[in-house]
Amino acid sequence: MKLWDKNEPIDKLFERFTIGKDKELDIELAYFDVLGTIGHVKMLNKIGLLNDKESQDLLLALEEVKEVASAGKFVIEEGVEDCHSQIELLLTEKLGEVGKKVHAGRSRNDQVLTALKLFTKHNLEEVVFKVKTLFDLFQQKSESNKDALMPGYTHMQVAMPSSFGLWFGAYAESLVDDLILIKSAYQVADKNPLGSGAGYGSSFPLDRSFSTEQLGFETLNHNVVYAQMTRGKTERVASFAISSLASTLSKFCMDVCLYSGQDFGFLELDTQYTTGSSIMPHKHNPDGFELVRGKCNKLQMLPQELNMILTNLPSGYHRDLQVLKESFMPAFHELKDCLDVTIAMVEKLEVSKTVINQSKYDLLFTVEEVNRLVIKGVPFRDAYKQVAQLIQSGQYKPERKVDHTHVGSIGNLGNEEIKAAFENEYNWFQLA
């Protein structure tokens, strides 16, 4: 069954090629397509294209399909092109002629676009909730390790004292900016395209504001041509948010892989989140962090991948847009898996609170020595040269402490301000 079938024979090779991975991906999209259809049916009833009895019967049948899809039991039968065709087939089999009325005033173009926007909103919300868990964990680790000094590096060389509190807190603040991008992506997706048809509207007196309210969109895409142009744009904007969050996770995992090695020894991994070697009995490899790094590096390519599919497409619908689903939809699953495993591994991550005592980190404290001289009245440039001469002559002896009292020192984590900034963005999603 195909929604566009006109009883004309289709070459089997061509049919398989054009369907692509739609059947596989549409199993997940079906739930959101049912939601869109429920809103459409209510709107058709409101404008008189469906009577109350027809609307009630369709809504009851759609609720049954929604439960099946929610339970992961939705099936696209052999010979049926996609979830949209399957849902209409189920309605027709159950209700007869009434089932055939559900597509009035709707094209498969705006039907798919509506389902994809609902899918995007839902998955962005799920990502946000997981980000909140990771943020809270970073903040907790930051506070509990704020006095544990660690070496800071520039150019991969020893630079100045830092702290594990600052390190964890840095990634917490990075999540704030990621949340801003996720919010922007959500706002782009939160506009109802239903009723735009194939991009040119309908001669039926559709009430698009009503369907917008029914489907939980903030507003609608007013221009029907632009509504269709958001196919691809919605995915692309969301992909930038996915890429930004993936970048944060990837960089954090790189730090962990580096700092947990014996040459650094800053971090200790829980052995339940490591793997061994088939030949070296001593190994506890950070495979979890490495895989998150690899998967997130791949996710950072998503915007470029989607851009290449969308490049030079004119306005209107084109079948190229179908290919976006193959990269876009699975990206959410990979990202959420990465968040879940990162949360689990970070929870058991332990820091070394004595690493700073090693003599190879003596030079970390040179800037503190310069600052102490400046506070005594020595001009900065003179103080700098005095300490440099002590280092060159081998007479420099570090005073292993850092003044936590002045603004900008490692003792001022800014965690309260970072928490307030995060909650401001997070609470927006709670109200959306």
Secondary structure, 3 states (H helix, E strand, C coil): CCCCCCCCCCCHHHHHHHHCCHHHHHHHHHHHHHHHHHHHHHHHHHCCCCCHHHHHHHHHHHHHHHHHHHCCCCCCCCCCCCHHHHHHHHHHHHHHHHHHHCCCCCCHHHHHHHHHHHHHHHHHHHHHHHHHHHHHHHHHHHHHCCCCEEEEEECCEEEEEEEHHHHHHHHHHHHHHHHHHHHHHHHHHCEECCCCCCCCCCCCCCCHHHHHHHHCCCEECCCHHHHHHHHHHHHHHHHHHHHHHHHHHHHHHHHHHHHCCCCCCCEECCHHHCECCCCCCCCCECHHHHHHHHHHHHHCCHHHHHHHHHCCCCCCCCHHHHHHHHHHHHHHHHHHHHHHHHHHHHHCCEECCCHHHCHHHHHHHHHHHHHHHHHCCCCHHHHHHHHHHHHHHCCCCCCCCCCCCCCCCCCCCCHHHHHHHHHHHHHHHHHC
